[in-house]
Amino acid sequence: MNFDLEKFKVHGEPLIYGAMISIALASIGIVVGLTVFRKWGWLWREWLTTVDHKRIGVMYILAALLMLFRGGIDALMMRLQTAAPDMKFLDAQHYNEVFTTHGLIMILFMAMPFIIGLMNVVVPLQIGARDVAFPRLNAVSFWLFFFGAMLLNISFVIGGSPDAGWSAYFPLASLEFSPTVGNNYYSLALQISGIGTLITGVNFIVTILKMRAPGMKLMRMPMFTWSVLITNVIIVFAFPVLTVALALMMFDRLFGSQFFTMANGGMDMLWANLFWVWGHPEVYIVILPAFGIYSEIIATFSKKNLYGYTSMVASMLIISLLSFVVWAHHFYTMGQGVMVNSFFSISTMAIAVPTGVKIFNWLFTLRKGRISFTTPMLYSLAFIPIFTIGGVTGVMLAMASADYQYHNTMFLVAHFHYVLIPGAVFAVIAGFHYWFPKVFGFRLNERLGKHAFWWIIISFNVAFFPLFILGLMGMTRRMYTYSAETGFGPLNMISFAGALGLAIGFAILVYNIYWSTRYMPRDKTGDPWDARTLEWATHSPIPEYNFAVVPNVKSLDAFWAMKYDKQPLFEDQITKIHMPSNTGKPFVLGVVFFFLGFFLVFSMWIPAIVAGIGVLIVLAAMSFDRDHGFYIPADKVIKTEKKLGGGTL
Amino acid sequence: MKVDTSKPLEYGTHENSNRIFGFWVFLGAEIALFATLFTVFFVLANRFADGPSGSELFEIGPVLIETFLLLTSSFTIGLAVHAMRHQYKRAMLVFFGITLLMGLGFLGIEITEFVTYVHEGATLQTSAFLSSLFVLLGTHGAHVTFGFLWGAAIMIQLMRRGINPATANKSFIFSLYWHFLDVVWIFIFSFVYLKGLM
């Protein structure tokens, strides 16, 4: 084995040295902090080994917030670099790396884990379950996602980041044109976290279909749970395609196979097709749960049941089917012929129909509602018009002939930010504010929340609306600099100002978490919003067993029916509760996978084989594990319930 | 753990039936995985570059033996599950062992085939056709390899702990996996080898 230290080094950039130092300092700080406050045992017992779906959800959300700032700094660097003509802040290579990791991190390591985090916290509660179907696998999912994300993040300082765009088109992403290890990181980091996501998909399909409380028929499920079910079905069918695509990419780059090469029979368009057969459904994997979140919030704060429940479910099913037959709209201009373009053009535009149904249903839910303008509600209300702009420009792009004009311009960049930021980011922030009191037992401060909201909403439009115009003016995307004669300067400067405003908004949001943790009064009711669905029927913070008594569901919005129609929800006696025990193996599995990925990135075969055997050993250890969990005795449950002031007794 | 005796042992507890259902969902993902690999193979099947084509490379003899071994092993794992339902631990272990040995035989022939191909100058790097062939067959072979290790782990647990709800559940899920590999092989046999030989 030839060991070459040169391969690990990333040269030249003061920014990269800065990042190295800050990563080193932060790591040392964490290690010293944990040691000084004697928190290693606590960290291990309470968090790293946990199989509790609430804690796993919280860890997902924490990781997603961290990645939001990593991806956000990438965004700021890009907007700064293009803020004025002939900027010298980043060079072309560095700019390529920054827009690639920005896209990857925001979609795969921010939006998706944030949604999976909320899903983990909320779904078992909404269906009246004590846990997910496979708690230990749930921990495996999280740690694979987490270490996949870490693998991608270290690429910035060890060996170099991927630089061929988040879609990594061949031949650009091939060894010939991207000779650094960046795209090796791409294939392996995404592969590892993708396996975790697939496991989540299986886990939640079984959870939702098999673990619902008695009486909760499919058509009595809260809308968020419905959206999660459909999303997970998409995950199970779309992610294997990514698995294959990434594996073929790895073979091409590491073993010299000829899948996507330009010679020896390879076909670069095969990558584009495989990538988008996964990549387009992926867009709906992050958007559909967002629709579910908005449905919950809009119904709760309008004090009405959701308008058109059945059509909401039907439209999500139609969107999920259509999401699989539109992928070629990502490459209208790559010479696929009139018939193909026409088919994909029509199927793409058709998505606007069920989406429109949903928009109208939300508007009708608001109609004659007693609306309270809380922070989560504000995000939901702002979502409707902003997302509509994104949708309308999406239909413009969907027309294949017109797309020859817009393709690869900033217009496209503006469009997908107008869809994904209100569609996914506002939604997870709204959901974060909405479910925060359930998890932690106190609300976030409303005044600070609204400050952050206005900063974010206004700055978002300042940052991204100019890009529509820039696109129509002919500014292509992924262009790292331009001359003054183009006239792109002023609008880019406005956009940069908007990006700074967004940064301030997110900083206020984080400050709000800190402030509220210290000063907000604790909520004893468990139901601070006067909400409708089952997750509010238990205490906040949630006891480890979720519900002392499994609820009996007799209608949609069962908790609302209990409160106002006097429909009994908890009719059974408290008995002993079975719980899964904690285990460190999923964490170890994540670590071993991390090393496997790292060694493969650098083609260090012998360590990679050792790590691969390590993976098999951990899997075998999990198989031989005979721990069937434990019981919380009934009297202990009763004691806990009394302490929490339980309404279930 | 409450065991419902009206159901087969492998379905006996709530967790057990969830695991079996979850594994069916996972097999749905596996179908998507192999469907993608087959699609890649079909797209690249005629792109030989300067390398050999299927009809120059394939020999029907070893492939028929592979098919015989895998199809029979699918039958014997069925017999193992049947023995399990009757609590015949010995018979179950024997059939389980035969299944895994046949899987090992299959792997042996496949590896020999691969080595032969490489010696004839047909490597992963030669052409897009060969890349997709090796990766499709290799993925199936890797599944068989993993299945062998997994099955061996289950056999050890059966020997040590006997037939109980946990081991019965694992064995049954393993049998589903093994049947699935058989189904995939039928597609490989028909659409890779037979079609390639034509």
Contacts between the chains, C-beta under 8 A, distances in Angstrom:
chain1	res1	chain2	res2	distance
A	133	B	18	4.9
A	133	B	22	6.4
A	134	B	18	7.5
A	134	B	19	7.6
A	134	B	22	6.5
A	198	B	29	5.9
A	201	B	25	7.9
A	201	B	29	7.4
A	202	B	22	5.5
A	202	B	25	4.8
A	202	B	26	5.1
A	202	B	29	7.0
A	203	B	22	7.2
A	205	B	22	7.8
A	205	B	25	5.2
A	206	B	18	5.5
A	206	B	21	5.7
A	206	B	22	4.4
A	206	B	25	6.4
A	209	B	21	7.5
A	210	B	17	7.8
A	210	B	18	5.3
A	210	B	21	6.2
A	211	B	18	7.7
A	236	B	25	6.2
A	236	B	28	5.7
A	236	B	29	4.8
A	236	B	32	7.4
A	237	B	28	7.1
A	237	B	29	7.2
A	237	B	32	5.1
A	238	B	32	7.8
A	239	B	29	7.0
A	240	B	29	5.1
A	240	B	30	7.3
A	240	B	32	3.9
A	240	B	33	3.7
A	240	B	36	6.2
A	241	B	32	6.5
A	241	B	33	8.0
A	241	B	36	5.0
A	243	B	33	6.1
A	244	B	33	6.1
A	244	B	36	4.3
A	244	B	37	5.7
A	244	B	40	6.9
A	245	B	36	7.8
A	247	B	135	7.3
A	247	B	139	8.0
A	248	B	40	6.9
A	248	B	135	6.7
A	251	B	124	7.2
A	251	B	131	6.9
A	251	B	135	6.2
A	255	B	124	5.9
A	255	B	125	7.6
A	256	B	124	7.0
A	256	B	125	4.4
A	257	B	124	4.9
A	257	B	125	6.4
A	257	B	131	3.8
A	257	B	134	7.6
A	257	B	135	7.1
A	258	B	49	7.2
A	258	B	125	6.6
A	258	B	126	7.5
A	258	B	127	5.9
A	258	B	128	4.6
A	258	B	130	7.7
A	258	B	131	4.8
A	259	B	40	7.2
A	259	B	44	7.2
A	259	B	128	6.3
A	259	B	131	5.5
A	259	B	132	6.9
A	259	B	135	8.0
A	261	B	128	7.6
A	263	B	49	7.3
A	264	B	47	8.0
A	264	B	49	4.1
A	264	B	50	7.6
A	264	B	51	7.9
A	264	B	125	7.9
A	264	B	126	7.2
A	264	B	127	5.3
A	264	B	128	6.2
A	265	B	44	6.5
A	265	B	47	3.0
A	265	B	48	6.5
A	265	B	49	4.3
A	265	B	127	4.8
A	265	B	128	3.4
A	265	B	129	6.3
A	266	B	44	7.8
A	266	B	47	7.5
A	266	B	128	4.7
A	266	B	131	7.7
A	267	B	43	6.6
A	267	B	44	6.7
A	267	B	47	7.2
A	267	B	128	6.7
A	270	B	40	6.7
A	270	B	43	5.9
A	270	B	44	7.4
A	274	B	36	7.0
A	274	B	40	7.5
A	277	B	36	7.9
A	616	B	149	6.5
A	620	B	149	7.7
A	620	B	153	5.4
A	623	B	150	7.5
A	623	B	153	5.0
A	623	B	154	7.6
A	623	B	157	7.5
A	623	B	170	7.5
A	624	B	153	7.0
A	624	B	156	8.0
A	624	B	157	6.7
A	626	B	161	7.9
A	626	B	166	7.7
A	628	B	1	6.0
